[in-house]
């Protein structure tokens, strides 16, 4: 019987990172909850054992039920009947299995029926689920919307809605509209306050993942006469109240089991979440950061299954009298796929740990005032999480697309047929670099951390760590490409030309990402010899990429940008 957690020792490596001890102690309030909840951990070892056991359950359900259903779900897909979504049979079985195992509301506090997991093991579960069925991860992973409800809803809303999510009800975030895709400040769904203080919503939403969910977080225009983000608020819509119909489900290239809906709101009763006017400016930004971390996890799961499918085929397929894995062209592709997978995963969990650190302090601040040291730590980790989230989402999604492409290439003509899983994996992968902000928008989010020196400071902190003597040569190489990165950034900054900075942004962000992931892999290899091969393969690749971008930045002047403006 396959278990997608126990068959992957890399996951336990990341779960046992040294920073976890502090994260868990803070999350568990120094293990004081054991007095109130008999299933709360008594100490760090107890907590880690709990995460391990739950992830083993996730791995078992994924390795059997969800993975077994993936092909059938892809063929059948969901449908609309009487303005309601009917899931594919396999999707419903998957949801039932997750509900029965108590895998909904994993990061929510115990007082609401959750497991009180830190973000890191929850994101690890998302990684595992995505490997089993990328489309199903969307439905299961939208429980993360409860985090936004927990952060910004009032006590009454938390008490009414979060236990329902923990019991297995589904959520969605209704943001996008036909004329407001990436430009969310153009949202026009109308929210009208009633004389009794309640609200009704009218309009259309499009591209809404799991749009017929039980509980929706909705971005709507609450301030009449406004046209920008300052007129938008966040609302909670409860499906039990009616007023929202599914007009249609999009016919998509991939992630077929995840219903992407067009919704019509007709005097749909809703309630304000948080304060008016902060819907986009504050709440959606928090919601999107959580979603982007989830897509990074989804991307890593895709990279994992793409690599495994390619490796298995390369070992079995024989040509010219030997297995194709014995040909250097194929073995190199597999090595690069594994390096990209390992680099994506180490960045994902570094980011998740940073998110854990600042979010747990935010939560503690709801109970008591933080001391100056705690406030400084919260600010520090919040900045790092803000810097790494667009890197994790942007680069991991690009790598998973590359790995899915190479998976098909290794399969050759067979990979183009529906007889093998790689064809579905390839289709499922494509969306990851588009939704929750395209890769280009991730660059826009990340570039300020290049220009303000956040990435440079982070890289310097990694460089200050001691490594084993046999890894020192790799560390020296990373110091050289870091210098090239800094020189390139200085050259761009010296032009004092915002258009030129925007033009070079992708290159500088990719350089920063390559170096950060190289240092993280160095840290992994320093703790665990199994990462040594991926470290060397990735650093070889990163070095060539940084050199390429540095050379381009050195040679191309602002005057030459006109050549890139052809219609």
N, C-alpha and C positions, 0 to 999 in steps of 0.2 A: 504493500500500500504506500503510495507516494505521500510524502509530507513536505510541503514547500518551505517549511521553516527548518526542520531538522536536517534536510538534505543540503542546506546552504550554510556552512560554518562561518561565512563572511558576516552574516547577520548577527551572530552572537559576538563576534569581534567588535562590531560597532555598538552593540547594546552594552558591552562591558567597558566602554570608554571611561577614563578616570573622572571626567567631569560629572558623570551620572550620579556619583555618590552625593555630591552637593545638591544636584537637581532634585533627587528623590527625597533627601532630608527636608528641603524647603517645601516640596509638594505635599509631603506627609506631615508638615508642621512638627518636625522632629518626632514623628511617629506617635503623636498624641491621639490620633483618631482610633487607635486600637481599643481605647477605652469605650468608644461609642459604637463602633462597628466590629463585629467579631471576625470579619474577613479582611480587615485592614492590617497591613504589615506591622510587625513588632520592631523591625530594624531593616537595614539596607539589604542584607542577605535575603531576608524574608520577602521584601518587595521585589527584588530581582528574580527570585524563584517564582513569584506570582506572575510577573511579566513573561517569564520563560514558559510557564504552563499555558497561559492564555495564547501566546503566540504559537505554541504547539497545536492548540485547538484550531487557530486560524489556518495554520499550515495544513492540518489534516482536512479541513473542509475545502480548502482551496485545491489541494492535491487530488481530491476525489470529486466531490460534488460539483464545484464551480468549474474546474478544468474540464471535467467530463461533459458538462453542459455547454461549453463554449461554442463548439461547432454548431450544435443544434440551435442555439440562441441566434447565432450569426445568420443562419438560414431562415429561421422563422420570424424573428424580430417582433416588436410590439405592434399593436394596431389601435385604431380609434373606433369605439362603438358608443353611440349616443353621447358624443362629446367627452368621453372618458377614455383613458388609456388602459388597454389590456396588455399586460406584460407577456412576453414569450413564456412558454411553460417552464423552461429551464431557469429563467430569471426569477420567477415566482418561487421555485424550489430553492434557489440560492438565497433569496431573502428570508424564506422560512427557516433555512438552516442557520443563518446568521442570527436571526431573532432567538431561536431556540437555544443557541449557544451563548446568548447574552453579549453579542459583539456590537451592539448599537450604543451610542453614547459613551464610548470608551474613555474619552478624556473628561467627561463631566463629573462633578463632585458626587460623592456617595450619597449625600442627602437628597439628591434628585434621582437616585437609582443608577448612577454611572459607576464606572470602575476607578475613577480618579487617576487614570494613567497620565503620565507626562506626554507631551507631544511626540517625543522620540520613539517610544514603543508603538504609539498609535500610527505614526508615519511608517514604521516598519511593517505593521499590518497592511497598510495601503500598498506598500511595495510588493508584498506577498500576494495580495488580492489581484493586483494588476497583472502579475505574471500569469495568474490563472485565467483571467478574463478581463481585458483592459476596459471594455464597455461596462461591465458590472461594477468595476471600481468607482465609476461615476455615481451610481446609485448609492452604493454603500458609503462612499467617501463624503457624500453631501451631509452626513451627520455632523460634519465639521461646521456647518452653519449654526449649530447649537452653541458653538463657542462665541459667535458674534452676539447671539441672543443672550447668552450668559453675561457677556461683557457690558452690553449696552441696554438690555431690557431692565424693567423695574422688578422688584421682588415678586410682585403678583404674576407678572409674565413668566418669570423663571419658574415659579411654582406650578403654573398651569401647563406650560409647554415642554420644558426640558424633560420631566418624567415620561412624557409621551414619546419623545425621541429615544430615550433610553430603553423604553419598552418595545421599540421597533418601528415607530412611525417614521415616514420618510420626509425629507426636506428638499427645498430648492431655493435658489436665489434668482429672482426674476429681475434682471437688470436690462438686458439688451432689447432694443426695439428695431423695427424695420429701418428707421433713419438714425439710429443711435447704436452703433456697434462699439468700436473702440472709444468713440467720442461720447462718453456717458453723460457729460454735462448737457447734451442735447435731448435727454429723455423727456418725453412729453406725456406719459401716462398721468392722468389727472387725479389728484387726491383732493376731495372736497370735504371740509369739516361740516358736520351736521349740528343743528341747534343743541343737541344733547351732548356734544363733545366727541361723538364717534366720527368715523370717517368712512367714505365710500370711494372706490377706485373705478375709473373708467378709461378704457383705451386698449392698446394691443401690445403684447410682448412677443418677441421672436427669439428663436435659438435658445429656448429655455430647457436646460438639461433636467430630466425627470419632472417636466412641467405640471404633471398631474399629482404632485406630491401631497402629503397630508398638511404640511405646514410650509408656508412660503415667506421668505423675506423679500420685500418688494421695494424697489426704488421708484419713487413717484414725485411728481411736481406738486408741492403743497402750497406754494406761494404764487398766487395769480399774478400774471403780468411779467414774471421773470423768464429768462431764457438761458441762464447759466447754472452752474453747479450749486450756487448759493440758494437756489429756490427749491432744492430737492431734499426730501426727507425719506426715512426708512420706515416701512410699515410691515406689520405681521398680518398675513391673511391665513385664516383657518378654513380648510376645505369643507369642514362641517357646515359652515355658514352659507355656502353656495355663492354663485355670482361669477365664477370663472369657468369658462368652457375651453376645451382643447379643440381648436379649429382644425389642426392637422399635425401629423408627425412628419418631420423632414425625412426624405429618402437619402440617406448618407452613404458616403464611400465606405466608412468603417464604423467601429463601435456601435454596431447595429442594435445590440440589446438595450442600449441606453436611449430612451425616447427623448428626442429633441423636438420640443413642441412650440407651436404658435398658439398663443393664448388670447382670448378676448375677455376683458373685464367689463361687466355691466352692473354698475351699482354694487360692486362687491364690498361687503362690510370688512373693514380692516381696523387695526389699532396702531397708533403711533409707537414706534420703538425708539426710545431715547428722545432727543430734543429735535425740534423742527430745524430745518436748514442744514443739518449736519449729515444728512443721508449719504451724500457723495464725498463731501470733504473729509469726513472722519470714519463713518461706519463702513461704507463700501471699500474704502482703502484697507481697513482692517480685514474685511471679509475677503478681498481679493488677495491679500498677502497670504492668508491661510489657504485659499484655493490654489495659489501658485505653488506653494510648498506641496500641496496634494498632487498637482500635475507633475512636479519634479519626481515625486515618489512613483507616480504612474509611469513616467518615462523610464525610470530605473527598472521597474518591473518588466516593461517591454524589452529593454536592453537585455535583461536576464533571460527571458524566454527566447529571444532571437538568437542570443549566443548559444544557449543550450540546444536549440533545434539545429543550428548550423554545425555545432560540434558533433552531435550525434550522427548527423547525415554524413559528415566528412569522414567519420570513423567507419561507417558502414559501406559507403559507396566506393566501389572499386572501378578503376580505369587503368588501362595499360598494365594490368597485372598487380596493382597495389591500391590500397586505400588512398583516396585523394588527399587525406590529411598529411600524407607523406610528401606531397609536392610543396615546395617552399612558397609558391604563390598563395596556396590555400592556408598553410600553417601561419603565414604572416598575417593574412586577413583575420584569422581567428585570434591571434595574439593581440592585434590592435582592437578587435571587438571587446576582448576581455579587459584590456587596459581602459578603454572608454567606459565600460560598465563599472569597473572599480573606481575610476576617477569620479564618475557621476554619483556613485553611491557614497563615497567618502565626503563629497561636498554636500550631498543631501543631509547626511546625519550631523555634520558640523553645523549646518544651518539650523536643523531641528533643535540641537542642543542650545544654540543661542536664543532661539525662540522660546524654549522652555525657561531659560534663565530670566529673561525679562518679563515673560508672562506670569511666572510664579510670584515675582515681586509685585507686579500690578495687582495680583489677586490678594496677596498679603496686605497690600495698602488699603484694600476695602475693609480690612478687619482692624488695622491699627496703623499708626504713622510709622513710616520707614525711617531708620536712622540715616545720617548723612552717608555712611559707607554703603548701605543698601541702596539708597537713591542713586549713588554714583554707579554702582554695579548695574542697576536696572537701565540707566541711561546708556552705559557702555554696551551692554548686550543688545539693547534695542537697536542701536546704531549698526552693530555688526550683523544682526538679523536682517535689517533693512538693506544692507549692502549685499549679503549673500543670497537673499531670496531671488532677485532677478537673475543672478548668475546661475543658481541651481535650476530655476525653471527654464531659462533660455538655453543654457549649454546642455543640460541633460536631455531636453526635448530634441535638440539638434542631433545629439549623439544617438538617441534611440532611433531616430529616423535613418541615420547612417548605418546603424547595426541591423535594422530591419532590411535595408537595401542589400547589405552584404550577406545577410542570411539567405535571401533569394538567390543572390549571385552564386553562392556556394552550392545551392541546390541545382543550379543550371536550369535547363528547360523544365524540369520537374517543379521547380519553385514557382513557375508561372501558372501552374495548375492548382485547382482547388483540392487536389488529393493530399496536399501537405499544409500544415498549419502556418507555414511562413507567409503564404499568400494573405491570410487573414491578419497576421501580425503586421505585415507591411501596410495594409489598409488602416488598421487600428492606430498605428504609430503616427500617421500623417497629421492628425488633428492636434497632437500634443504641442507642436510649435506654433499653433494658431490660437486656440482658445485660452481664456483667462489672460489675454494679452499676448500678441504675437512676439516672436523673438526680437523684432525691431523695436517694439515697445519696451521689452525688457532692457534693451540697450539704453533707451531713453531714461529708464529708472536707474540704471547702474552707472551711467557716465558721471554723475555728480560725485560718486564715490571714488572715481578716478581723479577728477579735477581737484577735489578737496583733500585727497591723500588718505582716505579711509583704507583702500586696498594696500597702499604702500605701507601704512602702519601695521596692518594685519600681517602682511608678508614679512615685515621686519620682526614681528613677534614670533613667527614660525621659525625664522632663520636663527633666532637666538637660542633655540632648543638644541641640546646635545644629541648627537646621533652616534651609532656604533661606528667604529673605525672603518669597517668595510663599506659604509654608506657615505663617508665623507666626500669622496670624489663626486658623487651625485649632488651633494649639497653645494659643492664648489661650482658646479655647472649652473645650478639654480641661482647662485649669487650673480653670475655673469649675465644671465638673461634678465634678471631683475634690474640690473644696471641699464640694460638696453631698453627695458620698459620705461624706466624713470627718465632716461634721455629723450625718448620719444614723446612722453607726456610734457616734458619741459619745452620741447620744440614746438608742439602744438600750442601750448599756453602762451609762448612768447609772441605768437602772431596776434594775440588779442582779437581774434576773429571768430565770432560765435558760429558762423556758417561753416567755417573750416573745422572747428571743433566738432560740430555735428557730423560733418562728413567723415571725420576720422574716428568717431566715437566707437563704432563697431570694432574696429581694429584694436583700439586701446582696451576696450572691455574684454575682448577675447584674450588679449595678452595677459591681463590681470587674472582672468579665469584659469588660463593654462598654468600660470605660476602658482596660484592658490591651490589648485588641484594637485600639482606636482608636489608641493610641500605637504599636503595632507596625505598623499600616498607615501611620501618619505616617512611621515610619522607612523603610518600603518605598518610599513616594512620594518621600522625600528622596533615596533611592538610585536610583530608577527611576520616571520620569514615567508609565509605563503604569499605575501604581497610583493616580494622582491622582483619577480619577473614583470609584473604589471608596472611597477615603478620605473624600471629601466625602459620598457617599451613606451610608456607614456611620456617620460622625460625626453626621449629621442624625438617623439612627435611634437611635443610642446616646444622644444628648442628650435626646431625647424619652423614652426608656426610663428613664434615670437620674432625670429630673425627675419622672416618674410614680411611681417607687419612693420617691424622697425625699419627695414629697408624702404618699404613703400612710403612711410611717413617721412623719412629722411629725404627722399627724392621728389615727392609730389608737393608742389607749392600751392598756396591759395589761388594763384592765377590760373592753374590748370584745372580747377574745378568746373570751369565752363564746358570742358569736354564731356563731363558726366551729366549734363543737363539736357541731353537730346530727348525729344519727345518720343 
